Amino acid sequence: MATVELKKLRKANHPLARAMRSLTPMSTFFREFVKHPAMIGSVIPSSPALVRATLAPVDWSSARLFVEYGPGVGTFTRPVLEMLRPDAMLLSIDTNRDFVRYLNADIADVRFRAVHGSAADVRKIIAEHGFTEADYILSGLPFSTLPSGVGELIAAETEAALRPGGAFLVYQYSNYIRKILYPCFARVEQGFEWLNIPPCRIFWSYKQEALAKAA
């Protein structure tokens, strides 16, 4: 198909053009899963139902900085940006350079930046972008397959990076992360989403609220 014809299809939002665009993130996701299965966790991206359930507790009106670990091809990234306030920012951190390059090229939004790095360096990364704390941090990293001690380090650094009352939103395919979250967070709530392949556990972990100042 000629380039001119493709441009016309895209401009008209033709169904064929939409289908071609949808193939790009799926093929990228599958290619990276084959290369790094232990770091991605599932060959199938999260379902819209899982995205909605995981993000349900977020107070979008007060969120200034939203951080995402392991964004992949942006299954959660785009819904977050749709609900994020105009003056807020989304930082997506991934150790996979291909995902980082793909997202920065594909998402044209001044509120968004994909960063190559480790979730264990979250405080350093948000400081480099002019913030001192995050309101919400989201993760789908497969904690059960991370090297020994790395999950505990990420949880501790995440708690330290959140504002008082901020939340760590985690979706996982096992209960392994429970023993990592409970020592770090003041309150941990759990949910389960059946409408996902495979069905997925959700954990909402909250940092201790700031103590009221004495009168």
N, C-alpha and C positions, 0 to 999 in steps of 0.2 A: 504494500500500500504506500502510495507516495506521501512524502512529508507534508505537502500542502493539504492533502485530503485528511491526514491525521489531525492537523491543526484545526480544520473545520469541524471535525467530529468533537474534539475537545471543547471547542468554543460553544458548540450546540449541546454539550453534555449528553452526547449520544450514548445509548446503552453499551455499545461496543467499546467506546472509549472508557466508560466506567469499569467495564470488565477488565480491560487491559491494565488500568491503574491498580485494580485490586490484586492482580497477579504479581505485581512487583513486590509488595510487602510480604506476601505469602511465600514467594520463591526465595526471598532474602532470609526469612525466618527459617524455612526448612533447610536451606544450605548451611546456616550457622548452627542449627540443631545437630546436623550430621557431623559437623566439625567439632562442636563442643557440647555434647548431650548432657554432661554433668552440670554445666553452668546454666543451662536453659530450663531443664526440668521436664518439659512436655513438648511433644512434636506439634501439638495443636495450640494456637494462641487462645487466650482467655475469651470466654463468651461474653456478650453484652450483659447477660444477667449477672455474671460474676463481677463485672466492672461496676454495675449499679450497686450491688450489695456491698462491695468493698468500700465504695466512696460514700455510702449513705450517711454516715455520721458527720461528714465534713460540713463545717459552717463556712460556706463560700464567701459570705459577706465580710468575714474577718481575716481570711487567709491572704497574707502578703507574700509569703514564700512557701512554695510547695516543692518538695524534693522527691525524686523517684529513683529507686535503685533498679538497675537491670531493665530498662525500658523496652529492649528488643526492637521491634518495628513500630512501636507506638500504639499498641492496643489500648493501653490506659492513657497514654500521653495526650491523645487527641480529645477524648472526653473530658480530661482535666482542663485542658485549655478552653473548651467550650463553656465551662462553668466558672473559670477563674476570673476574678475581677480585672478590669482594664489596667489597673496600676500594679498588679501583682506579677510574680515571676515564677516560672517552673524550671527547675534545674534537674535534668535527667543524667544520672551517672552510670556509666557502663564500662566494664573492662574490655569490651569487644569494640575495637576501632571501627569495624565495618558497620555495626549498628549506629555508632556515633556519627559517622560520615553520612550514612543514609538519612538519619533523622534531621541533621542540620541542613541537608540538601533538600529534603522533602517538605519540611515544615517552615513556612515563611511567617513567623510570628515574632514580633519584637519582645514578647514576654517569655520566649522560650530559648533555652540553650542546652544542647547535649554536650556532656563533658566526658572525656576519656579519663577514667580514674577508678579508685576503689571506694566502696561504701565506707570502709574503715577510715577514710580520710575526709569524711563529710564535713567536719568542722572547718578544716583547711579550705575545702572547696567553696563552701558558702561564704567564708571570709574573703576569698579572692573575688567574689562577685558582689561584695559590698554589704553583706548581711552578717548579723551576729547570731541569729537563731532562726529556726524554721517553725512554721505553724503545724505542718503535716509532713510526714515522710512515709512514702509508699514503697513496699518491696514485694517482689515475687521471687527473689533469689532462693534457690533450693538449699536451705540451711542444712539439711541432712547430708548433703554431699560436699559441703565446704570442708577445707582442711581443718584439723583439730585446732580449736581455740579461735578460729576466725569468726565464727558465728557469735561467740560471746563478746569478742572485741567490737564487732559491728553493732550489736545491741547496746553496749555501753556507750559507744561513740554517738549512736543515734539518740539515746536518752539525753546525753549532754548537749546535743545540737538543738534539741527541741525547746521551745518556750515553755514556761510553766503552764500546764494544762494542755499542751500540744499532744498530738497522737501519732503513733507509729502504726500504720495500716499494713497488715501482712496477709497475703494469701498463699497457702501451702497445701501440698497433697498428703501431708502426714502430720502427726502431733508432735514431731521431734522438737519443734521450736518452743513448745511450752516451757521446757526446762531452761531455755535461754531467756525468755521474756520475763518470767515471774520474778527473778532476782533483781531485775533492772527497773521495772515499772511499778508505779503505785497501784494501778488498776488494769486488769486485762479482761476484756470481754471476748466471747467467742461466738462464731456463727458458722453456718454450713450452706453451701450453694450446690444443689443437685443439678441445676441446669448448666453444667459445664462438663467437658470431657478431658480428664476424669472429673467427678464431683470434687469440690474443693473446700477446704477449711479456711475460715477467715478469723483473724485475730486483730482486735483493736486495743492497742496498749497505750495508756495515758500517763504522761509525766505528772508528778506531784504538783498541785497548784501552789503558787507562791503563798507563803504565810502572810496574813494581814499584819500590817505594821501596828505596833502598840500605840495607843492614843497618847 
